[in-house]
Every structure is written in structure tokens, then in C-alpha cells.
Amino acid sequence: MRHRVVPAVLITLLVVIHAQLWFGRGSLSNVAQLRTALNEQNQQNLLAVQRNNQLEAEVRDLKEGLDMVEEQARRELGMIKANEIYVQISR
């Protein structure tokens, strides 16, 4: 009788371990689903980073563009801001 108990316990443990592998929290199908979800999230993150970079470039262009327009208006048209005093030095 004792010789049959040990193999029965080992077989039971083996069945439990295999059940966890195929149907448990860390099962192969669960890991595959998580990998798919991770890949999708990484793609969404990449798109968000690209969009953020594009918006950052647009903001930078707008800021620099306005500075260039203001500089050109000051140089070519002699424009000044409110409460500024314009002094022209001729050479």
C-alpha cells in the first residue's frame, strides 16, 4: 500500500502543475494575450510620442516664426512695441 501512495502523490502534483501551466494565471494563453496587449500598447505609445514630437515642433516653429516676423518688422518697418523708445543710430 505504501508503495502506491508515493507515485499517486507525485502524479497528483504533476497534474496540478500542468493544470496551472495550461489554465492558471500564468498560463501559456494568458501570457500570449498579455504579450499581444503589450505590443498594442507599445504601438499606441509610439504614436503618442510621434504626435507629441510633431506638436512640439509646431509650437517651436510658431514661437520662432513670430520672433522672426517681429525682428523683420522692427528692422524693415521701424515698428516698436508699446512703451518702447526707438533710437536710430545712423552710420
N, CA, C and O of each residue as an XYZ file, in Angstrom:
364
protein
N       0.813     -1.186      0.000
C       0.000      0.000      0.000
C       0.866      1.263      0.000
O       0.559      2.222     -0.708
N       1.940      1.270      0.785
C       2.800      2.439      0.873
C       3.496      2.713     -0.451
O       3.786      3.866     -0.771
N       3.764      1.681     -1.213
C       4.444      1.852     -2.497
C       3.537      2.520     -3.517
O       4.033      3.090     -4.488
N       2.235      2.469     -3.330
C       1.286      3.085     -4.261
C       0.975      4.531     -3.899
O       0.542      5.295     -4.761
N       1.181      4.920     -2.668
C       0.862      6.277     -2.216
C       1.832      7.289     -2.815
O       1.401      8.338     -3.293
N       3.105      7.006     -2.800
C       4.117      7.947     -3.296
C       3.913      8.247     -4.779
O       3.893      9.420     -5.149
N       3.762      7.239     -5.649
C       3.510      7.574     -7.053
C       2.191      8.314     -7.254
O       2.101      9.182     -8.122
N       1.170      7.984     -6.467
C      -0.117      8.677     -6.586
C       0.029     10.152     -6.217
O      -0.545     11.008     -6.890
N       0.772     10.463     -5.181
C       1.006     11.849     -4.774
C       1.813     12.574     -5.846
O       1.502     13.716     -6.186
N       2.832     11.935     -6.375
C       3.647     12.562     -7.418
C       2.838     12.820     -8.684
O       2.977     13.872     -9.308
N       2.005     11.875     -9.059
C       1.152     12.064    -10.246
C       0.167     13.194    -10.000
O      -0.080     14.001    -10.896
N      -0.401     13.266     -8.803
C      -1.329     14.350     -8.466
C      -0.627     15.704     -8.547
O      -1.181     16.649     -9.108
N       0.564     15.810     -8.003
C       1.327     17.057     -8.088
C       1.642     17.422     -9.534
O       1.586     18.592     -9.912
N       1.970     16.424    -10.333
C       2.248     16.666    -11.743
C       1.008     17.193    -12.464
O       1.107     18.102    -13.288
N      -0.138     16.634    -12.160
C      -1.392     17.087    -12.768
C      -1.699     18.522    -12.339
O      -2.129     19.332    -13.161
N      -1.486     18.840    -11.072
C      -1.735     20.203    -10.579
C      -0.807     21.198    -11.274
O      -1.240     22.275    -11.683
N       0.456     20.839    -11.403
C       1.420     21.737    -12.066
C       1.041     21.944    -13.525
O       1.108     23.068    -14.023
N       0.648     20.889    -14.214
C       0.245     21.037    -15.607
C      -1.035     21.844    -15.727
O      -1.193     22.617    -16.672
N      -1.943     21.676    -14.789
C      -3.178     22.466    -14.817
C      -2.855     23.947    -14.681
O      -3.457     24.774    -15.367
N      -1.921     24.291    -13.813
C      -1.509     25.687    -13.670
C      -0.869     26.204    -14.952
O      -1.087     27.350    -15.345
N      -0.087     25.361    -15.593
C       0.586     25.764    -16.827
C      -0.414     26.053    -17.937
O      -0.222     27.004    -18.696
N      -1.459     25.273    -18.051
C      -2.391     25.410    -19.152
C      -3.588     26.293    -18.831
O      -4.141     26.920    -19.734
N      -4.007     26.359    -17.553
C      -5.245     27.071    -17.241
C      -5.103     28.139    -16.163
O      -6.049     28.896    -15.941
N      -3.987     28.229    -15.501
C      -3.824     29.144    -14.369
C      -3.517     30.568    -14.784
O      -3.615     30.935    -15.955
N      -3.141     31.364    -13.787
C      -2.883     32.791    -14.002
C      -1.719     33.020    -14.953
O      -1.769     33.939    -15.770
N      -0.699     32.224    -14.869
C       0.457     32.379    -15.743
C       0.450     31.378    -16.876
O       1.505     30.936    -17.331
N      -0.740     31.018    -17.334
C      -0.849     30.007    -18.389
C      -0.288     30.527    -19.705
O      -0.086     31.728    -19.886
N      -0.048     29.616    -20.598
C       0.525     29.994    -21.895
C      -0.406     30.920    -22.665
O       0.054     31.882    -23.280
N      -1.703     30.647    -22.641
C      -2.644     31.516    -23.365
C      -2.712     32.893    -22.724
O      -2.819     33.898    -23.427
N      -2.652     32.953    -21.414
C      -2.676     34.237    -20.714
C      -1.428     35.046    -21.048
O      -1.513     36.253    -21.273
N      -0.291     34.401    -21.079
C       0.964     35.085    -21.423
C       0.910     35.599    -22.866
O       1.380     36.699    -23.155
N       0.340     34.804    -23.760
C       0.220     35.236    -25.161
C      -0.696     36.451    -25.266
O      -0.405     37.379    -26.020
N      -1.801     36.458    -24.519
C      -2.705     37.614    -24.538
C      -2.014     38.857    -23.987
O      -2.167     39.953    -24.524
N      -1.257     38.676    -22.916
C      -0.546     39.808    -22.332
C       0.518     40.357    -23.276
O       0.728     41.569    -23.339
N       1.188     39.472    -24.008
C       2.190     39.937    -24.987
C       1.522     40.735    -26.100
O       2.041     41.762    -26.536
N       0.364     40.253    -26.557
C      -0.375     40.974    -27.593
C      -0.797     42.349    -27.091
O      -0.646     43.348    -27.794
N      -1.326     42.394    -25.871
C      -1.735     43.673    -25.290
C      -0.538     44.602    -25.120
O      -0.649     45.807    -25.347
N       0.602     44.051    -24.722
C       1.810     44.856    -24.559
C       2.272     45.435    -25.892
O       2.654     46.603    -25.964
N       2.239     44.621    -26.948
C       2.633     45.116    -28.274
C       1.701     46.228    -28.745
O       2.156     47.224    -29.306
N       0.402     46.061    -28.520
C      -0.555     47.101    -28.906
C      -0.298     48.389    -28.128
O      -0.325     49.478    -28.700
N      -0.052     48.265    -26.838
C       0.218     49.450    -26.021
C       1.508     50.130    -26.451
O       1.579     51.359    -26.475
N       2.525     49.350    -26.790
C       3.781     49.942    -27.270
C       3.563     50.703    -28.564
O       4.151     51.767    -28.758
N       2.720     50.176    -29.462
C       2.419     50.882    -30.711
C       1.672     52.185    -30.427
O       1.956     53.213    -31.041
N       0.712     52.139    -29.491
C      -0.010     53.354    -29.131
C       0.927     54.379    -28.504
O       0.816     55.577    -28.767
N       1.849     53.901    -27.675
C       2.824     54.812    -27.067
C       3.721     55.452    -28.119
O       4.028     56.642    -28.040
N       4.137     54.665    -29.102
C       4.983     55.196    -30.171
C       4.238     56.268    -30.969
O       4.808     57.306    -31.304
N       2.967     56.011    -31.269
C       2.170     57.014    -31.984
C       2.008     58.284    -31.151
O       2.060     59.392    -31.685
N       1.812     58.122    -29.846
C       1.671     59.288    -28.972
C       2.967     60.083    -28.911
O       2.937     61.314    -28.911
N       4.099     59.401    -28.859
C       5.400     60.089    -28.837
C       5.603     60.848    -30.143
O       6.066     61.989    -30.132
N       5.258     60.223    -31.268
C       5.404     60.896    -32.556
C       4.506     62.122    -32.632
O       4.925     63.168    -33.126
N       3.275     62.001    -32.148
C       2.341     63.137    -32.163
C       2.857     64.254    -31.259
O       2.787     65.430    -31.616
N       3.376     63.881    -30.085
C       3.922     64.891    -29.175
C       5.113     65.610    -29.799
O       5.245     66.827    -29.668
N       5.974     64.865    -30.474
C       7.124     65.480    -31.150
C       6.662     66.432    -32.232
O       7.232     67.510    -32.402
N       5.629     66.036    -32.966
C       5.100     66.894    -34.031
C       4.518     68.176    -33.442
O       4.761     69.265    -33.961
N       3.750     68.050    -32.361
C       3.177     69.237    -31.726
C       4.263     70.136    -31.148
O       4.169     71.361    -31.224
N       5.286     69.527    -30.574
C       6.399     70.306    -30.031
C       7.102     71.082    -31.136
O       7.466     72.243    -30.946
N       7.292     70.452    -32.284
C       7.922     71.132    -33.421
C       7.042     72.270    -33.921
O       7.548     73.334    -34.277
N       5.738     72.058    -33.951
C       4.831     73.121    -34.395
C       4.876     74.307    -33.444
O       4.900     75.455    -33.889
N       4.889     74.046    -32.141
C       4.958     75.128    -31.161
C       6.271     75.882    -31.314
O       6.295     77.112    -31.284
N       7.361     75.142    -31.478
C       8.671     75.779    -31.648
C       8.686     76.644    -32.905
O       9.202     77.762    -32.888
N       8.117     76.123    -34.002
C       8.069     76.896    -35.245
C       7.237     78.162    -35.071
O       7.599     79.228    -35.571
N       6.125     78.036    -34.362
C       5.289     79.219    -34.150
C       6.018     80.268    -33.316
O       5.966     81.459    -33.621
N       6.698     79.817    -32.261
C       7.421     80.769    -31.424
C       8.550     81.425    -32.194
O       8.694     82.647    -32.155
N       9.347     80.641    -32.889
C      10.462     81.191    -33.648
C       9.958     82.005    -34.828
O      10.556     83.020    -35.184
N       8.880     81.572    -35.428
C       8.313     82.296    -36.560
C       7.859     83.685    -36.151
O       8.091     84.656    -36.871
N       7.213     83.784    -34.995
C       6.775     85.097    -34.511
C       7.963     85.968    -34.169
O       7.933     87.173    -34.417
N       8.989     85.398    -33.616
C      10.195     86.175    -33.318
C      10.827     86.698    -34.596
O      11.290     87.838    -34.646
N      10.845     85.862    -35.632
C      11.438     86.300    -36.901
C      10.592     87.393    -37.538
O      11.130     88.351    -38.092
N       9.273     87.257    -37.465
C       8.389     88.285    -38.034
C       8.582     89.600    -37.288
O       8.677     90.661    -37.905
N       8.640     89.528    -35.962
C       8.833     90.745    -35.171
C      10.175     91.396    -35.483
O      10.255     92.616    -35.623
N      11.220     90.597    -35.593
C      12.543     91.144    -35.897
C      12.556     91.808    -37.267
O      13.127     92.885    -37.439
N      11.928     91.163    -38.232
C      11.893     91.736    -39.582
C      11.068     93.016    -39.601
O      11.443     93.979    -40.271
N       9.947     93.044    -38.876
C       9.125     94.255    -38.830
C       9.882     95.396    -38.158
O       9.763     96.548    -38.575
N      10.641     95.094    -37.147
C      11.415     96.138    -36.478
C      12.502     96.684    -37.408
O      12.713     97.894    -37.490
N      13.179     95.785    -38.098
C      14.296     96.194    -38.946
C      13.809     96.932    -40.194
O      14.319     98.002    -40.526
N      12.831     96.363    -40.876
C      12.438     96.923    -42.169
C      11.408     98.036    -42.044
O      11.425     98.979    -42.835
N      10.520     97.947    -41.074
C       9.431     98.915    -40.973
C       9.592     99.876    -39.802
O       8.825    100.829    -39.661
N      10.588     99.624    -38.968
C      10.806    100.511    -37.829
C       9.712    100.383    -36.774
O       9.462    101.334    -36.034
N       9.068     99.251    -36.693
C       7.978     99.080    -35.730
C       8.546     98.954    -34.325
O       9.634     98.418    -34.117
N       7.777     99.465    -33.363
C       8.174     99.356    -31.961
C       6.969     98.870    -31.153
O       5.819     98.974    -31.582
N       7.273     98.343    -29.981
C       6.213     97.907    -29.077
C       5.729     99.097    -28.258
O       6.376    100.143    -28.200
N       4.572     98.906    -27.627
C       4.063     99.956    -26.749
C       5.048    100.163    -25.609
O       5.659     99.211    -25.125
N       5.196    101.399    -25.188
C       6.091    101.788    -24.090
C       7.564    101.549    -24.423
O       8.379    101.395    -23.513
N       7.914    101.514    -25.689
C       9.312    101.412    -26.090
C       9.748    102.738    -26.700
O       8.942    103.486    -27.254
N      11.000    102.998    -26.587
C      11.577    104.183    -27.222
C      12.537    103.696    -28.288
O      13.441    102.906    -28.015
N      12.332    104.179    -29.516
C      13.142    103.735    -30.643
C      14.236    104.759    -30.867
O      13.972    105.948    -31.042
N      15.454    104.284    -30.860
C      16.599    105.155    -31.105
C      17.316    104.617    -32.340
O      17.734    103.460    -32.382
N      17.447    105.487    -33.346
C      18.105    105.069    -34.577
C      19.479    105.722    -34.635
O      19.622    106.934    -34.471
N      20.465    104.903    -34.868
C      21.820    105.402    -34.967
C      22.240    105.263    -36.426
O      22.262    104.162    -36.977
N      22.568    106.384    -37.037
C      22.969    106.330    -38.443
C      24.480    106.318    -38.538
O      25.177    106.947    -37.742
N      24.952    105.622    -39.483
C      26.397    105.498    -39.662
C      26.846    106.152    -40.925
O      28.038    106.144    -41.235
